[in-house]
Amino acid sequence: MRPRFPFSVTLATILGLTAFNSSFAIAQKDHHDPLTDAQVEKIREAGIYPNDRIKLYTDYVNDHVNAVKSLSNRGKSDARSKHLDSELQDVSTLMDELGSNLDEYSDRHADIRAALRTLADESQHWLVTLKALAGEGPFDLSRKEAIEAGEDLADQAQRLLREQNEYFAAHKDEKGQERSEPKPQ
């Protein structure tokens, strides 16, 4: 009786799957978290305190944007380009995470105006730095994505600050709350 699949087809399939798994593992290894373990722990601890959590994210984005700024002043090299690409990706990732946190906190009517004021100011500084960075092939896409994420975050912070000012002007009894609590009937 002759096998349905020749040995070479079976071997090619196994080798292909092995190569795919190796490529996936390499891609996973190349992806890193933009935060250190200590920073992640601080964010977890601040999870129930919206202003503190937003402030931490703002500080961490600021650190990465400052790293981009310091790298932009160095002479062009492959190492610099790779480092800039990595930092810009980290900036985009952190901005996206911060935006998600803002959505959650605004949905539950947490009073985050203090953190939003700082974030609105800082996000404008970040955009100035990111837009001042001349695009180069190795990191141009990451630069564009970071600028887009920065513009989205700056718009979101301004919009939420306006919405929160209006909401808490109408609901003075909820000022300073961490989340909206049901009212006794």
PyMOL commands that set and color helices and strands:
alter all, ss='L'
color gray80, all
select helices_A, chain A and resi 7-30+37-48+50-72+78-107+113-132+140-170+172-174
alter helices_A, ss='H'
color red, helices_A
deselect
rebuild
show_as cartoon
